[in-house]
């Protein structure tokens, strides 16, 4: 059972460490704009992720790969302006850190300076050792991401569960320890078996946030548009839709159109 919840005026990387030590679960959601970030923050979400999933849910791309560093900074800046309590984490987009550690550092610095965000997140383990070392060496907090890493989707060829086989599971555990040893403050595990995720979370002293990784981790993250029912194209097992906004918003707009056509809007009370 989790310990009683402590009130935090502002979430920091130190806060998250304290929450794990106290057994308090960490709530994380995505946001990509000022208005939604303000609502998410007011609901006491602990971490707001400005995810490269904006490529999918905001820009309509099939994958996360097309979104640029400039676009990520634009979204992150809007989210920071709407946030007072939550820790704001920003994804380093595909191509901004993988092959050149100096470019990785420049990308991370741009996000921090131009958006005002608090931390960055990058995908992968030992293959990004040099980039990770440079970014952490500059004093920029880093959240890791293992398991299903969407920026590598063309390499995987599928969005199915990762690390079901022993070899990949051992690699994931090794990478998780590596990321902790390098200085990452937290780790996201995406779409891996719940038993493996719990094993990793129990072995690490940094918080492990899961998405499709079961309940044995230190916190959960979902894409905001998915959990609000604004996206309907897919229904993975791990997704719980707390609202059906696709239907509700569609109904409201349909009613607005009907009212305009029937001259029922605006009424006398709605004009000057």
Secondary structure, DSSP 8 states (H G I E B T S, - for coil): --------SS--HHHHHHHHHHT--EEEEE--SHHHHHHHHHTT-SEEEE-TTHHHHTT--SSSTT--HHHHHHHHHHHHHT-SSSEEEEE--TTSSSS-HHHHHHHHHHHHHHH--SEEE---SGGGHHHHHHHHHTT--EEEEEES-GGGHHHH-S-S-B--SHHHHHHHHHHHHHHHHHT-SEEEEESB-HHHHHHHHHH-SSEEEEESS-SSSSEEEE-HHHHTT---S---TT---S--HHHHHHHHHHHHHHHHHTT-SS-GGG--
